[in-house]
């Protein structure tokens, strides 16, 4: 999330003996620490369940990673980041959101802070549980900071640094807005340069290495600014590097005001740029080498998305690693302060630093990992599907925009605290807006934004409530913590569980892919109808083919229902839910009319006239040709969606729609000729002639339904 806003500095990585080895620890301290560890694990679990969407939400939503693979990747990188680089967090109390002056901490204040940290941690964890239950991605750091503010106001009202709080509030607006702008511009460039090219796959092979250079340059810098700060601090403590030459520089130093990168303590140290540039050049070279030798099985836009899948997976791994390194502090930071007070012989909080035991990092990393594996899918679903439709290229643009935004605000000369959750959500909205306002579900975004605003006050009031309930009693702490955790378990157990298979289909479904599959099912129904017509016209029994037509139509209906169910579950895409469902209904009518034709054949034998039957077969072939043209139009619509609605694909779809209209007109002419013949020769067998005419009419309905379904695509061309 963000740095410079919490309360504690955790330096080094040293092993501290287990609690039981400390003979001088009293029973009250043991109770507090036991409860503290439980809450710490609970908070870490919530961080994994909610915040992991920052890393994996877009990757799962785009189909770059399956849900299971995303969970495995996130768990590994989150754990590694937390354990190996999570020993640094934030700032001291005097420079964070609370400031208790320069006189240090006495025992009374330290004891209040111990219970206050416990209350803040528990309140933040419960709020995250509630947010995760409803699939709302919120800032875990904002949540813990809100709890800290609440307990600070209660313990010592004048201790709150309102300037830092104002920075947090500003970040609610600034980070999503900039993330949205950068993601929007990134995808527009990708669409114009790659998707609008005559050969998008070949163009991708040329452009992708160029995209990799700035992408990994940004990631390399961001990794140094955020994920590796503690690593550099540790190296500096051991004398391996000169701190003034690496990030972050000391804002209090005079030299930190210069723009000269060659000066010690510069705003932007040259070393960091060189490392990031090296990472970017290596990534670009490797990708260029791979693309030259990779045998693409996919063609067109599918091949393009294959390349972006690789880029997106790598960026997702980075985000997971950096998130684990930074946000594990939201769980172990307060716990480390609680441990320092409870285990101290004086019961006083250290004024300068709190050492982080390695086993505490392991607890935090393990808690995050379990949270990812058990409940992480709920927020992934929201970010990946419910805000807007995500493809690998769109996901890449969103992650690049979010990473760039985090980097900009993390620069030493700016150092504005922002939330990666807020930034990524804003970036996803920006990518969606590249396809038009209809592509974004602003109702979902509104709920998410409301949860952001609620984080600080809800966690703050919760911390005050728990602090009052604790009443300075270890026994009360145990009771409150146990009741809270039990209540959470009950909520989780009562939450509707989604089967893994169905969840995968919901998260990874591509609406226009499903729409095309339904179009194929409709075409299959019409082709079965045509075979029935052919057999009946030959004077044979069409019963089996009539039944096959009915079965094919039923399969199309089942597929339609499945699509409606998935769309109803919250999947968001480019043209809007209502428009899509209207198009689906139009398309399904084609199969309905085809079934009706087959049923007409079952009523009686066809009119026994050679030319009339020949005309009927000719009409059936014309109808099939119309439906084939329509299926091509649906495929073109899918291509249009995959391309991000480029002008090239709009022209292609318009041409397909025109072809459907032409084929339908030809079918009308054949139907009119066939009807004239039936009425001119059917006087001797009027009933059979009327039946033949009825069959012709129903086939004409099929062609007309194709035309109406194709014309329903026209609003998509105005995007």
Secondary structure as UniProt FT lines:
FT   HELIX           19..21
FT   TURN            23..24
FT   HELIX           27..51
FT   HELIX           53..62
FT   HELIX           67..85
FT   HELIX           93..95
FT   HELIX           107..133
FT   TURN            134..135
FT   HELIX           140..155
FT   HELIX           157..159
FT   HELIX           162..190
FT   HELIX           191..195
FT   TURN            198..199
FT   HELIX           200..222
FT   HELIX           223..227
FT   HELIX           229..237
FT   TURN            238..239
FT   HELIX           243..245
FT   TURN            251..252
FT   HELIX           254..257
FT   TURN            261..262
FT   TURN            264..265
FT   TURN            267..268
FT   HELIX           270..293
FT   HELIX           300..327
FT   HELIX           329..343
FT   HELIX           358..375
FT   HELIX           377..381
FT   HELIX           382..386
FT   HELIX           392..410
FT   TURN            412..414
FT   HELIX           420..433
FT   TURN            434..435
FT   HELIX           437..439
FT   HELIX           442..470
FT   TURN            471..472
FT   HELIX           474..494
FT   HELIX           500..508
FT   HELIX           511..537
FT   TURN            538..539
FT   HELIX           543..568
FT   TURN            569..570
FT   TURN            574..575
FT   HELIX           577..601
FT   TURN            602..603
FT   HELIX           610..642
FT   TURN            643..644
FT   HELIX           647..681
FT   TURN            684..685
FT   HELIX           686..711
FT   TURN            712..713
FT   HELIX           714..718
//
